[in-house]
Amino acid sequence: MAKKSPQLDLFNNLAKQRKEDQKFFDRQAQHTTQKLNILQKYLSAYLAILSVSAKYINIKIIDAYAGTGSFVSGEDGSPIIICRELENILKKVPEISVKYIGNELQQDNFAKLNKNLINFPFIQLSQQDAFEFLDNYLNSKEAKQGCNLFFIDPFNYPFHKEHIDKIFNNSNCFGTEILLFVPISHLHRFKDIGNEKINQFLHSYGITNVSSESDFAEQIRNKIRRDYFCAYYLLKDGCNSYCLFFITKHKKGIDAFLNAGYNTLHNEEEKEISLLPLPWTTLGKVVDELKKRSMNNIELYNWALNNNIAPKELRQEIMNNLGNKVFIKYFDDRKHNKTHLYLDYKYDKDNLCKALFSTEG
Ligand SMILES: C[S@@+](CC[C@H](N)C(=O)[O-])C[C@H]1O[C@@H](n2cnc3c(N)ncnc32)[C@H](O)[C@@H]1O
């Protein structure tokens, strides 16, 4: 049998991918559902936090690759999900100002997008190449004010580290956040084969050698983390993998994103109390770290964020195992409600050192 060349493999796979992209809006794939559920949960938390912290705030969600707004199979796409969340927060806090700024290049998709969003009063739509659209927005006064959440959801790999920097350098950077979706399997499989676009992407994130898909995602995160806070969720769909990255200058944003992903992807039924935590489980990682050093609540909270672990998952895993592998000592003599672990943003922000976690009782 003739041996297939890696180049032919790459060509065939990319051609297959292009065909799948054309059918993208026919039926919502599982990873798209997961991605959009995380987006929705994150947005809901993000808008609630912002609307409490400043009443007259100006919030803009910039959807650079917006698509059509809905799927032929009936599900909502990112534009409708975002607009619904904006509508909900406006009902609760009418003083804030919100805007959905969507962009879609393809003519048919753009026409559908316009039709699907017709009832939302706070939309601004354009039909441009995404980079032209982003440049125009970043050159505007609007970008320098209020809060800007960018949703970057292209089909392939056009979005490089330099583009992330450009967004933060040209907007009100402490009010800026980016959600970036990247298909991972092609990158992981074809890193050596010489597709120019893929190579440019890898080069921009400093990737030369990869051992697995999660190693891949970690390398991208580590590159981004030199300048920003960054977290991600790896989404599997059949034999393909995708990664949703979240990038911000605020630790609290990372906390909210990781918890949104945990709430979306975590299956209650799968949960079992583990007496022998395995090294790759969250509890296993916590126990391994606590064997090396005891940590107070602030240190443990930061360790979790640095290791891409949702604070909510950390709390639940520790709570389930308290007194078995993980022990807690409180720093004051007050009677403590044992369900309170002091592992959240508030204690970190106010530097409230409340308890010590260790593997010894
Ligand atoms: C993955 S889909 C977006 C899906 C959408 N975010 C959702 O969840 O409903 C990518 C979209 O980007 C559009 N697109 C492709 N290249 C583009 C470009 N250079 N500029 C703007 N849009 C582009 C495609 O037509 C497609 O609708």
The ligand as an ORCA input file, in Angstrom:
! r2SCAN-3c Opt
* xyz 0 1
  C     -16.785     30.146     14.284
  S     -17.818     31.160     13.351
  C     -18.487     32.248     14.557
  C     -19.537     31.638     15.394
  C     -20.201     32.594     16.345
  N     -19.222     33.254     17.202
  C     -21.186     31.842     17.204
  O     -20.797     31.264     18.226
  O     -22.385     31.875     16.882
  C     -16.718     32.211     12.502
  C     -17.379     33.270     11.658
  O     -16.370     34.173     11.197
  C     -16.671     34.556      9.867
  N     -15.381     34.983      9.244
  C     -14.456     34.236      8.624
  N     -13.406     34.983      8.269
  C     -13.672     36.242      8.680
  C     -12.946     37.465      8.629
  N     -11.722     37.532      8.059
  N     -13.482     38.544      9.189
  C     -14.705     38.507      9.780
  N     -15.441     37.374      9.846
  C     -14.932     36.263      9.306
  C     -17.256     33.322      9.229
  O     -18.059     33.663      8.115
  C     -18.059     32.753     10.406
  O     -19.387     33.210     10.369
*
